Amino acid sequence: MAQPWNIIESIPTVEGILELRQRGERDFLITIGPQVLMNSLANRSEVVLGHRGCDHLKGHPSPRVLVGGLGMGFTLKAVLDTLPITAMVTVAELNPVVLQWCRGPLAAVTGSAVTDPRVTVEIGDVVDLIRKSAVSGGGARYDAIVLDLYRGPHPKSDHHGDPLYGIRAIENARSSLTPGGMLAVWGEQYDQAFVNRLKSIGFTVTTERPGRGGLRHALFLARLVAKGRA
């Protein structure tokens, strides 16, 4: 018989009750209302996203990376595992309680990734950080932007006005990346229209669906080709 879930904390938000639940030593859920956002035992796509988004930076002397969405910290841990010790990683997280959970009950499942000295957590919208970088004149650009948000791109995304996946948002992401930089995006499902928008802005795009059989999430890996390189 499966153990019952223990509710560690419940927080009201505009989208419903945000909860952290635990069952056993390493089995956690984050839910909002009736929707499961994250499961600590089902994180393959998040881990692959973090690795793929930063693979190109293994030899970089001091890469700057922006991670949108902290969640349980699995994407962040994969990013850190891929990057050199000289990296600087900024994580944008909307809800401060999620940061508290990652420093507290969730710390053991990610090796306390959020407390790594390379990491700075900004409580706020990743859209604002991307926009700020895009208009900074190139002085504070990122070598990779990794977006792991529970509402990924989907066929109903506003092609122009969506703050994360529309044309304007993709243009801002391009402007905030260094030449050769990577925009890596997690999605619940494959979205050809999003791929087309990325390509129209100048990215080269590959996609992956980690795992075998059943529901497999989609990863969109969009690279800015550096001048002088194929």
Secondary structure, 3 states (H helix, E strand, C coil): CCCCCEEEEEEEECCEEEEEEECCCCCEEEEECCEEEEECCCCHHHHHHHHHHHHHHCCCCCCEEEEECCCCCHHHHHHHHHCCCCCEEEEEECCHHHHHHHHCCCHHHHCCHHHCCCEEEEECCHHHHHHHHHCCCCCCCEEEEEECCCCCCCCCCCCCCCCCCCHHHHHHHHHCEEEEEEEEEEECCCCHHHHHHHHHCCCEEEEECCCCCCCCCEEEEEECCCCCCC
